[in-house]
């Protein structure tokens, strides 16, 4: 990649990726409008006056794109631009997205490590995000949903943080499903450090991606920039537990602004980690989901994944006419009664009660012995006390 002449546009994007901050709309906007070569030349020649030039001046002095790419290659890291076939096309939608927390725009480039190609891996993917301080309930639900998605061939995208992110990645990996970790630091760094084995494994079977150049440390503003990539890469974003000020809500806001499917898993109404999710469902129109099959239905073309009805199988009582139910209500639970007595209790003519009792007996709802009728033993528990 670096032995022959380096394409000027790629070289410029490498430099700008190194010197600029991820998601800086001043930089992403200029690159989208003028091209990376023109922007870099203008910055070096001070043609772009103002704060951007002042902010990047010190960083511009010592960046050699060839050295950057060679160093990355030794670490198994590749640099992607919108001109590459592997570029995840979903992030192109950021060109028309809003600015959230002063971050936005299509990335100048992406650094990726791992065996999975980003174009194919992100063609059918779902982001699963949520609280770092996840409850046992939240982690279990996130893992189960991610496993269902992975088993269905959907890529699970998350941020490799503690809590819900970790559970989502592990759920996908447990079924050998594809997963992508999007970081707020260089892909050569493990953040959090305790997740180095997890990130190494994701790189072996999936991909680790960042807008930040190798070696960069995570910062708050880089996390905010990272969130837009998670949302843009995915067809839908699922939030599993998010407190009222959770960073996962920023990802959800990006998903909504990019017209991606937004979903939330409800939690107990007394649970602080679920307050943010409940607000998404109540006020932001997030789709309430409870398992992976419902997520698949939400992000799939109509009819591809249809969740079976949650209604119970019809009971024999559900098939009765109103008059037959009226007769059934008059049949004693324990001590039997003659048909005439049942007719008086039900307020139905004796001839029609006799016919109804025949239907009820055939349905297994009543039983007859010694000229008396009572509810069948298997149906007694279904009778509620008269109120």
FIMAR-376792 format. One line per 3 residues: number of its first residue (from 1); for each residue x negated, y negated, z of C-alpha. Coordinates in nm, 3 decimals, m for minus. Example, Ala and Ser with C-alpha at 12.3 -4.5 7.8 and 13.67 -1.06 7.14 Angstrom:
BEGIN
1> m1.230/0.450/0.780 ~ m1.367/0.106/0.714
***
This chain:
BEGIN
1> 0.000/0.000/0.000 ~ m0.283/m0.239/0.076 ~ m0.562/m0.108/m0.151
4> m0.440/m0.274/m0.471 ~ m0.349/m0.638/m0.524 ~ m0.087/m0.740/m0.270
7> 0.235/m0.883/m0.410 ~ 0.238/m1.256/m0.321 ~ 0.596/m1.249/m0.193
10> 0.527/m0.948/0.031 ~ 0.204/m1.105/0.155 ~ 0.385/m1.427/0.239
13> 0.657/m1.241/0.424 ~ 0.398/m1.053/0.630 ~ 0.243/m1.382/0.736
16> 0.577/m1.546/0.812 ~ 0.688/m1.240/1.006 ~ 0.377/m1.266/1.219
19> 0.390/m1.641/1.283 ~ 0.765/m1.700/1.304 ~ 1.010/m1.604/1.576
22> 1.268/m1.337/1.490 ~ 1.594/m1.489/1.379 ~ 1.470/m1.849/1.375
25> 1.732/m1.999/1.141 ~ 1.495/m2.272/1.030 ~ 1.262/m2.010/0.887
28> 1.514/m1.753/0.766 ~ 1.716/m2.026/0.598 ~ 1.418/m2.172/0.412
31> 1.297/m1.829/0.298 ~ 1.643/m1.744/0.168 ~ 1.659/m2.074/m0.021
34> 1.304/m2.120/m0.148 ~ 1.131/m1.782/m0.124 ~ 0.855/m1.681/0.116
37> 0.566/m1.792/m0.107 ~ 0.695/m2.147/m0.142 ~ 0.773/m2.174/0.229
40> 0.430/m2.046/0.334 ~ 0.245/m2.274/0.092 ~ 0.446/m2.571/0.208
43> 0.375/m2.492/0.573 ~ 0.002/m2.461/0.507 ~ m0.009/m2.781/0.306
46> 0.212/m2.960/0.557 ~ 0.476/m3.005/0.292 ~ 0.737/m2.897/0.545
49> 0.701/m3.176/0.795 ~ 0.873/m3.173/1.127 ~ 0.907/m2.943/1.423
52> 0.884/m2.611/1.233 ~ 0.542/m2.699/1.093 ~ 0.427/m2.814/1.435
55> 0.559/m2.500/1.602 ~ 0.385/m2.262/1.362 ~ 0.061/m2.449/1.297
58> m0.148/m2.272/1.560 ~ m0.026/m1.927/1.456 ~ m0.088/m1.986/1.084
61> m0.463/m2.024/1.120 ~ m0.568/m1.661/1.162 ~ m0.322/m1.437/0.982
64> m0.451/m1.214/0.700 ~ m0.166/m1.012/0.545 ~ m0.399/m0.740/0.418
67> m0.546/m0.689/0.763 ~ m0.198/m0.691/0.915 ~ m0.072/m0.422/0.680
70> m0.383/m0.206/0.717 ~ m0.362/m0.224/1.095 ~ 0.007/m0.133/1.080
73> m0.057/0.157/0.844 ~ m0.311/0.306/1.084 ~ m0.035/0.310/1.346
76> 0.214/0.471/1.109 ~ 0.408/0.147/1.067 ~ 0.546/0.021/0.737
79> 0.666/m0.329/0.645 ~ 0.992/m0.368/0.455 ~ 1.132/m0.661/0.261
82> 1.463/m0.711/0.078 ~ 1.283/m0.610/m0.243 ~ 1.222/m0.257/m0.115
85> 1.457/0.033/m0.191 ~ 1.446/0.132/0.177 ~ 1.574/m0.205/0.296
88> 1.893/m0.163/0.505 ~ 2.145/m0.357/0.295 ~ 2.377/m0.424/0.586
91> 2.142/m0.691/0.721 ~ 2.190/m0.892/0.401 ~ 2.532/m0.988/0.536
94> 2.350/m1.204/0.790 ~ 2.295/m1.455/0.509 ~ 2.658/m1.555/0.547
97> 2.693/m1.494/0.920 ~ 2.713/m1.763/1.185 ~ 2.442/m1.870/1.425
100> 2.488/m1.721/1.769 ~ 2.263/m1.853/2.046 ~ 2.056/m2.029/1.778
103> 1.957/m1.701/1.613 ~ 2.063/m1.591/1.268 ~ 1.980/m1.531/0.905
106> 1.841/m1.237/0.709 ~ 1.508/m1.117/0.855 ~ 1.196/m1.222/0.670
109> 1.091/m0.859/0.698 ~ 1.127/m0.550/0.913 ~ 0.861/m0.330/1.069
112> 0.956/0.037/1.086 ~ 0.802/0.348/1.233 ~ 0.942/0.695/1.183
115> 1.038/0.961/0.934 ~ 1.388/0.836/0.851 ~ 1.451/0.599/0.561
118> 1.647/0.296/0.671 ~ 1.856/0.269/0.355 ~ 2.008/0.615/0.385
121> 2.010/0.624/0.765 ~ 2.209/0.302/0.794 ~ 2.456/0.385/0.518
124> 2.676/0.570/0.769 ~ 2.592/0.452/1.117 ~ 2.754/0.331/1.436
127> 2.599/0.113/1.705 ~ 2.653/0.231/2.063 ~ 2.557/m0.034/2.318
130> 2.635/m0.128/2.675 ~ 2.513/m0.203/3.022 ~ 2.162/m0.126/3.141
133> 2.313/m0.058/3.484 ~ 2.543/0.211/3.355 ~ 2.761/0.418/3.582
136> 2.763/0.795/3.568 ~ 3.096/0.769/3.387 ~ 2.964/0.527/3.127
139> 2.648/0.723/3.055 ~ 2.843/1.047/3.020 ~ 3.097/0.893/2.781
142> 2.826/0.726/2.572 ~ 2.631/1.050/2.545 ~ 2.935/1.256/2.448
145> 3.048/1.006/2.185 ~ 2.697/0.979/2.039 ~ 2.676/1.359/2.021
148> 3.005/1.373/1.832 ~ 2.883/1.107/1.590 ~ 2.549/1.280/1.543
151> 2.712/1.616/1.480 ~ 2.923/1.450/1.210 ~ 2.610/1.318/1.040
154> 2.649/0.959/1.156 ~ 2.339/0.770/1.261 ~ 2.356/0.630/1.614
157> 2.191/0.287/1.643 ~ 2.101/0.136/1.978 ~ 1.832/m0.062/2.158
160> 1.648/0.205/2.362 ~ 1.717/0.020/2.689 ~ 1.807/0.185/3.017
163> 2.167/0.288/3.073 ~ 2.407/0.315/2.783 ~ 2.140/0.276/2.511
166> 1.937/0.562/2.651 ~ 2.245/0.782/2.687 ~ 2.347/0.710/2.327
169> 2.008/0.802/2.183 ~ 1.987/1.118/2.393 ~ 2.339/1.221/2.296
172> 2.252/1.203/1.927 ~ 1.919/1.379/1.977 ~ 2.085/1.659/2.174
175> 2.271/1.770/1.860 ~ 1.974/1.691/1.631 ~ 2.166/1.395/1.492
178> 1.995/1.090/1.338 ~ 1.927/0.789/1.558 ~ 1.755/0.451/1.520
181> 1.614/0.233/1.798 ~ 1.598/m0.141/1.727 ~ 1.350/m0.320/1.953
184> 1.289/m0.677/2.065 ~ 0.913/m0.615/2.062 ~ 0.667/m0.463/1.818
187> 0.740/m0.103/1.722 ~ 0.395/m0.008/1.850 ~ 0.504/m0.098/2.202
190> 0.735/0.095/2.433 ~ 0.991/m0.117/2.610 ~ 1.086/m0.024/2.867
193> 0.754/0.153/2.927 ~ 0.932/0.449/3.087 ~ 1.098/0.519/2.751
196> 0.776/0.582/2.561 ~ 0.846/0.959/2.531 ~ 1.198/0.881/2.409
199> 1.076/0.628/2.153 ~ 0.803/0.864/2.033 ~ 1.064/1.135/1.981
202> 1.297/0.896/1.799 ~ 1.009/0.801/1.569 ~ 0.947/1.170/1.499
205> 1.304/1.245/1.391 ~ 1.455/0.902/1.319 ~ 1.319/0.550/1.313
208> 1.210/0.268/1.542 ~ 1.264/m0.078/1.391 ~ 1.185/m0.437/1.481
211> 1.187/m0.780/1.328 ~ 0.896/m0.870/1.554 ~ 0.549/m0.791/1.425
214> 0.339/m0.516/1.585 ~ 0.192/m0.617/1.917 ~ 0.466/m0.868/1.999
217> 0.605/m0.860/2.351 ~ 0.979/m0.863/2.427 ~ 1.131/m1.198/2.521
220> 1.487/m1.302/2.595 ~ 1.528/m1.482/2.263 ~ 1.391/m1.181/2.076
223> 1.656/m0.964/2.241 ~ 1.925/m1.202/2.116 ~ 1.776/m1.187/1.766
226> 1.755/m0.808/1.790 ~ 2.124/m0.780/1.872 ~ 2.229/m0.921/1.534
229> 2.027/m0.649/1.357 ~ 2.198/m0.372/1.554 ~ 2.538/m0.510/1.457
232> 2.448/m0.578/1.094 ~ 2.294/m0.236/1.031 ~ 2.606/m0.058/1.153
235> 2.953/m0.004/1.014 ~ 3.093/m0.047/1.360 ~ 2.980/m0.134/1.712
238> 3.101/0.052/2.018 ~ 3.061/m0.107/2.362 ~ 3.057/0.133/2.656
241> 3.048/m0.066/2.980 ~ 2.947/m0.432/2.972 ~ 2.964/m0.675/3.259
244> 3.099/m1.022/3.200 ~ 2.756/m1.160/3.100 ~ 2.611/m0.846/2.943
247> 2.381/m0.874/2.644 ~ 2.592/m0.605/2.480 ~ 2.867/m0.864/2.441
250> 2.630/m1.066/2.222 ~ 2.598/m0.763/1.995 ~ 2.977/m0.733/1.997
253> 3.012/m1.099/1.898 ~ 2.779/m1.041/1.605 ~ 2.976/m0.735/1.497
256> 3.301/m0.931/1.504 ~ 3.150/m1.225/1.314 ~ 3.020/m0.989/1.045
259> 3.362/m0.824/1.010 ~ 3.234/m0.494/1.140 ~ 3.465/m0.262/1.332
262> 3.447/m0.348/1.701 ~ 3.540/m0.083/1.958 ~ 3.540/m0.055/2.335
265> 3.568/0.227/2.586 ~ 3.790/0.131/2.879 ~ 3.681/0.190/3.236
268> 3.851/0.164/3.572 ~ 4.015/m0.176/3.617 ~ 3.822/m0.211/3.944
271> 3.484/m0.151/3.777 ~ 3.267/m0.462/3.727 ~ 3.060/m0.293/3.453
274> 3.376/m0.261/3.243 ~ 3.509/m0.617/3.278 ~ 3.338/m0.733/2.959
277> 3.473/m0.440/2.761 ~ 3.825/m0.502/2.886 ~ 3.801/m0.863/2.772
280> 3.688/m0.749/2.428 ~ 3.992/m0.525/2.403 ~ 4.235/m0.779/2.549
283> 4.117/m1.103/2.389 ~ 3.889/m1.013/2.098 ~ 4.092/m0.738/1.936
286> 3.839/m0.461/1.997 ~ 3.984/m0.119/1.925 ~ 4.030/0.095/2.235
289> 3.864/0.435/2.187 ~ 3.812/0.724/2.426 ~ 3.603/0.978/2.235
292> 3.383/1.029/1.933 ~ 3.664/1.149/1.709 ~ 3.849/0.822/1.757
295> 3.529/0.634/1.670 ~ 3.489/0.841/1.353 ~ 3.847/0.766/1.257
298> 3.790/0.394/1.310 ~ 3.481/0.367/1.089 ~ 3.575/0.616/0.817
301> 3.781/0.570/0.500 ~ 4.149/0.635/0.551 ~ 4.222/1.006/0.584
304> 3.860/1.120/0.620 ~ 3.873/1.159/0.998 ~ 4.225/1.169/1.138
307> 4.260/1.225/1.509 ~ 4.523/1.483/1.599 ~ 4.826/1.356/1.786
310> 4.776/1.339/2.160 ~ 5.143/1.423/2.224 ~ 5.210/1.753/2.399
313> 5.353/2.043/2.205 ~ 5.734/2.019/2.191 ~ 5.907/2.187/2.485
316> 6.220/2.392/2.431 ~ 6.410/2.118/2.614 ~ 6.304/1.865/2.347
319> 6.497/2.061/2.083 ~ 6.832/2.056/2.264 ~ 7.130/1.842/2.176
322> 7.254/1.586/2.425 ~ 7.543/1.809/2.527 ~ 7.316/2.111/2.571
325> 7.086/1.906/2.798 ~ 7.395/1.795/2.993 ~ 7.493/2.157/3.048
328> 7.137/2.253/3.141 ~ 7.129/1.980/3.405 ~ 7.435/2.139/3.567
331> 7.281/2.488/3.595 ~ 7.161/2.559/3.951 ~ 6.791/2.604/4.018
334> 6.806/2.896/4.260 ~ 7.157/3.020/4.342 ~ 7.352/3.109/4.030
337> 7.692/2.968/3.926 ~ 7.969/3.091/3.705 ~ 8.028/2.923/3.369
340> 8.351/2.761/3.492 ~ 8.168/2.596/3.783 ~ 7.893/2.475/3.549
343> 8.161/2.330/3.320 ~ 8.310/2.131/3.607 ~ 7.970/2.005/3.721
346> 7.865/1.910/3.365 ~ 8.197/1.757/3.269 ~ 8.204/1.962/2.951
349> 8.483/2.186/2.828 ~ 8.441/2.552/2.929 ~ 8.441/2.681/2.573
352> 8.153/2.451/2.478 ~ 7.965/2.535/2.797 ~ 7.980/2.903/2.707
355> 7.833/2.827/2.364 ~ 7.566/2.601/2.516 ~ 7.466/2.864/2.772
358> 7.412/3.109/2.488 ~ 7.172/2.866/2.321 ~ 6.994/2.793/2.649
361> 6.954/3.162/2.722 ~ 6.809/3.228/2.377 ~ 6.562/2.945/2.438
364> 6.453/3.103/2.764 ~ 6.575/2.812/2.973 ~ 6.844/2.994/3.173
367> 6.900/3.347/3.289 ~ 7.222/3.543/3.355 ~ 7.282/3.808/3.617
370> 7.599/3.946/3.778 ~ 7.816/3.694/3.597 ~ 7.622/3.393/3.726
373> 7.380/3.152/3.561 ~ 7.067/2.984/3.694 ~ 6.754/2.825/3.553
376> 6.495/3.064/3.421 ~ 6.203/3.109/3.660 ~ 5.953/2.955/3.417
379> 6.158/2.640/3.375 ~ 6.226/2.556/3.739 ~ 5.914/2.347/3.785
382> 6.023/2.121/3.498 ~ 6.334/2.009/3.685 ~ 6.301/1.675/3.861
385> 6.513/1.603/4.168 ~ 6.827/1.409/4.092 ~ 6.776/1.048/4.177
***
